[in-house]
Amino acid sequence: MKSPNRILLLVVAISLLFIIAGVTSAVAQSSNEPTGFKSVHLWIFPEYDDPRLLVMLEGQIEGIQPPAKVRFLVPSAAEMYSAGSMDVQGKYSGGPPDRKPSSIPGWDEISYEVTTDTFRMEYYDPAIRGLPDKTISYQFLRLYPISDLEVVVQEPRRSSNFSVIPRGEPFIDNEGFSSYRYDYRDLKTEPSISFEIKYTKPDSNPSLVLEEKGSSNTLLIVVLTFSLCIIVGGGLYWAIKSKSRKRPTRRRATGKGDESEPENRRFRRRFCSQCGERLEKPSRFCPNCGTQL
């Protein structure tokens, strides 16, 4: 038989275990964090609207109703652009997140509260190396499990020799960019997902800036072409009009009765008023009777 002291110690130990479990559960509930993410989309856009790498992440929380606290890992050199919530109409709301160094060297942890079940965050990462041959080593680190994830890697405008490892499914996105799609299921927090991107581009002009310049140049060409057509058309019109005005003058100059014609072509045959002799050529006196004409 066990002594009363041992039984008492066993009861105390079991009680302590229940108390610790209860406290742990209470702490987990008070943290108000989701158990995971679902329907997550990750966009990786090199030199899209900025010379740096644009990263956008959007998805839904699981295991808890909003409001809830969410946390993410971002590169320490990254500049946060936005972090907040999105409603069913796609309206975005949020503010600057809290940020602190994480336990992983080179990475920071950001956190904020979502007021809907959809989160969204964006940041710019100066991860592009080299010129004109450029490389990007990108890692996607997670603090929550993800049930389903779609990743899109976009190819910059006016780049060449573009490649990404692992190679995804190529497609053209709704903005006309050549892109690559990846689908993942049941991701745990480890291991991370990595992408090695390479391409050649002689400058660091963002794709959208190049498009705006191209649109401006196209508009300028259209305006100049239209103006040239007006000038040429107007010149031809006035030339034709001036030519049509001169034609009657030239016809009169070559017609009968013009002062520039020889005198014998302007002469009209007539008869002497005295003797009736027919006059064959201009004369001041009648060749028959000598009467002054």
C-alpha positions in Angstrom: 0.0 0.0 0.0 1.1 3.5 -0.8 1.6 5.8 2.1 -0.7 8.7 2.6 2.1 11.1 2.0 2.7 9.6 -1.5 -0.9 9.7 -2.4 -1.1 13.3 -1.3 1.9 14.2 -3.4 0.4 12.5 -6.4 -2.9 14.4 -6.0 -1.0 17.7 -5.7 1.1 16.9 -8.8 -2.0 16.1 -10.9 -3.7 19.3 -9.6 -0.7 21.3 -10.6 -0.7 19.8 -14.1 -4.4 20.8 -14.5 -3.7 24.3 -13.3 -0.7 24.7 -15.7 -2.8 23.4 -18.6 -5.6 25.8 -17.7 -3.2 28.8 -17.4 -1.7 27.8 -20.8 -5.1 27.6 -22.4 -6.1 31.0 -20.9 -2.9 32.6 -22.2 -3.5 31.1 -25.6 -7.1 32.5 -25.6 -6.0 35.8 -24.3 -3.5 36.2 -27.2 -6.5 36.2 -29.5 -4.5 34.8 -32.4 -5.7 32.5 -35.2 -4.8 28.9 -35.4 -3.8 29.3 -39.1 -4.5 30.9 -42.4 -6.5 29.8 -45.5 -7.1 31.1 -49.1 -3.7 32.9 -49.0 -2.2 34.7 -52.0 1.4 35.8 -52.2 2.5 38.1 -55.0 6.2 38.6 -55.8 6.7 41.5 -58.2 10.2 42.6 -59.0 10.5 46.3 -60.2 6.7 46.6 -60.5 6.0 50.2 -59.4 9.3 50.7 -57.5 12.9 49.7 -58.2 12.7 47.2 -55.4 10.9 43.9 -54.9 7.2 44.3 -54.1 5.7 41.6 -51.9 2.0 41.4 -51.2 0.3 38.9 -48.9 -3.5 38.4 -48.5 -5.6 35.7 -46.9 -8.1 34.7 -44.2 -7.7 33.8 -40.6 -8.9 30.4 -39.2 -9.9 29.2 -35.7 -11.0 32.5 -34.4 -13.5 35.3 -35.1 -12.2 38.9 -35.6 -11.0 41.1 -34.1 -7.8 39.1 -33.9 -4.1 39.6 -33.7 -1.9 38.5 -36.6 1.8 38.3 -36.9 4.2 38.1 -39.9 7.9 37.8 -40.6 9.4 40.4 -43.0 13.0 41.1 -44.0 14.7 43.6 -41.6 15.6 45.8 -44.6 12.0 45.8 -45.9 10.0 49.0 -45.9 6.4 48.4 -44.9 3.8 49.9 -47.3 0.5 48.7 -45.7 -0.9 46.3 -43.1 -4.6 46.0 -42.3 -7.9 44.3 -43.0 -10.2 44.0 -46.0 -14.0 43.8 -46.0 -16.2 41.8 -48.5 -16.4 44.9 -50.8 -12.6 45.0 -51.0 -12.3 48.1 -48.9 -9.0 48.3 -47.1 -8.5 49.7 -43.5 -5.6 49.6 -41.2 -2.7 51.4 -39.7 1.0 51.0 -39.2 1.8 47.6 -37.5 4.0 47.0 -34.5 7.5 46.0 -35.5 10.3 44.4 -33.6 13.4 42.2 -34.3 12.6 38.5 -34.4 14.6 35.6 -33.2 15.7 34.9 -36.8 18.7 37.0 -37.9 17.8 39.4 -40.7 14.0 39.2 -40.1 11.6 41.4 -38.1 8.2 40.5 -36.7 5.3 42.7 -37.4 1.9 42.4 -35.7 -1.5 44.2 -35.8 -5.2 43.6 -35.2 -7.5 42.6 -38.0 -11.2 43.7 -37.7 -12.4 41.3 -40.5 -11.4 37.8 -41.3 -9.3 38.9 -44.3 -5.8 40.3 -43.8 -3.5 42.1 -46.3 0.0 43.4 -46.0 2.6 44.8 -48.5 6.2 45.7 -48.3 9.2 46.7 -50.5 12.3 44.7 -50.2 15.7 45.8 -51.6 16.6 42.3 -52.5 17.5 42.8 -56.1 21.2 42.3 -56.8 23.3 43.1 -59.8 23.0 45.2 -63.0 22.2 44.4 -65.8 22.1 40.7 -64.8 19.9 40.6 -61.7 19.2 38.0 -59.0 16.7 37.7 -56.2 16.7 35.1 -53.4 13.3 35.3 -51.7 12.1 33.3 -48.7 8.6 33.0 -47.4 8.7 32.4 -43.7 5.5 31.6 -41.8 4.3 31.9 -38.2 1.0 30.1 -38.8 0.1 26.9 -40.7 -1.5 27.6 -44.1 -4.2 25.3 -45.6 -3.9 26.6 -49.2 -1.5 29.0 -50.8 -1.2 30.5 -54.3 2.1 32.2 -55.2 2.5 34.4 -58.3 5.9 35.6 -59.5 5.8 38.4 -62.1 8.3 39.1 -64.8 9.3 42.8 -65.1 8.6 44.7 -68.3 11.5 44.9 -70.8 13.5 42.2 -69.1 15.0 39.2 -70.8 16.4 35.8 -69.9 13.9 35.6 -67.1 13.9 32.4 -65.0 12.6 31.3 -61.6 13.5 28.2 -59.6 11.4 26.3 -58.9 9.6 26.8 -62.3 5.9 27.5 -62.0 3.0 27.4 -64.4 3.4 30.2 -66.9 0.5 32.5 -67.7 -0.4 36.1 -68.6 -2.0 38.1 -65.8 -4.8 40.6 -66.1 -2.3 43.4 -66.7 -0.6 41.6 -69.5 2.5 40.6 -67.5 4.2 37.3 -68.1 3.9 35.5 -64.7 4.3 32.1 -63.0 1.9 30.4 -60.6 2.5 28.0 -57.8 -0.1 26.1 -55.6 0.6 24.7 -52.2 -1.5 22.7 -49.7 -1.3 22.1 -45.9 1.8 24.1 -45.2 3.3 23.9 -41.7 5.4 26.7 -40.3 8.5 24.8 -41.5 10.3 24.6 -43.8 10.3 27.9 -45.6 9.5 28.3 -49.4 12.3 29.8 -51.5 12.5 31.2 -55.0 15.6 32.0 -57.0 14.8 34.6 -59.6 17.2 35.7 -62.4 16.7 38.1 -65.3 18.5 40.8 -67.4 17.5 44.4 -67.4 19.8 47.3 -68.3 18.1 49.8 -65.8 16.0 49.9 -62.6 13.0 51.7 -64.1 9.8 50.1 -62.7 7.4 48.4 -65.1 4.6 50.9 -64.5 6.8 53.9 -65.0 8.0 52.5 -68.3 4.4 51.9 -69.4 3.5 55.5 -68.5 6.5 56.8 -70.5 5.5 54.6 -73.4 1.9 55.9 -73.2 3.2 59.5 -73.2 5.4 58.8 -76.2 2.6 57.1 -78.0 0.3 60.1 -77.3 3.0 62.5 -78.5 3.4 60.5 -81.7 -0.4 60.5 -82.3 -0.6 64.3 -81.7 2.4 65.0 -84.0 1.0 62.7 -86.7 -2.4 64.4 -86.5 -0.9 67.9 -86.6 1.2 66.9 -89.6 -1.8 65.5 -91.4 -3.6 68.8 -90.8 -0.7 70.9 -92.1 -0.2 68.8 -95.2 -3.9 68.6 -95.9 -4.3 72.3 -95.4 -1.4 73.0 -97.7 -2.8 70.7 -100.4 -6.2 72.3 -100.1 -4.8 75.9 -100.5 -2.6 74.7 -103.4 -5.5 73.2 -105.2 -7.7 76.2 -104.5 -5.1 78.6 -105.7 -4.5 76.6 -108.8 -8.3 76.6 -109.6 -8.3 80.4 -109.2 -5.5 80.9 -111.7 -6.9 78.7 -114.4 -9.5 81.2 -115.8 -6.8 83.9 -115.9 -4.6 81.6 -118.0 -7.5 80.8 -120.3 -8.3 84.5 -120.8 -4.6 85.1 -121.5 -4.7 82.6 -124.4 -8.2 83.5 -125.6 -9.2 86.0 -128.3 -9.2 89.6 -127.4 -6.3 89.5 -125.0 -3.9 92.4 -125.3 -0.9 90.1 -125.5 -2.1 88.5 -128.7 -0.7 89.7 -132.1 -2.7 92.5 -133.7 -3.6 90.4 -136.8 -5.3 87.8 -134.5 -7.5 90.5 -132.8 -8.5 92.0 -136.2 -12.1 91.4 -137.3 -12.8 91.6 -141.0 -14.9 94.5 -142.1 -15.8 96.7 -145.2 -15.1 100.2 -146.3 -17.9 102.5 -145.5 -17.3 104.5 -148.7 -16.9 102.0 -151.5 -17.8 98.7 -149.7 -14.4 97.2 -150.4 -13.7 94.2 -148.1 -10.8 94.8 -145.9 -8.4 91.8 -145.5 -6.0 93.3 -143.0 -5.9 96.2 -140.6 -5.4 99.5 -142.4 -6.0 103.2 -141.7 -7.1 103.8 -145.4 -9.2 101.8 -147.8 -7.0 100.2 -150.4 -9.6 100.8 -153.1 -10.8 104.3 -152.6 -8.4 105.7 -150.1 -11.0 106.8 -147.6 -9.7 107.1 -144.1 -11.1 104.4 -141.9 
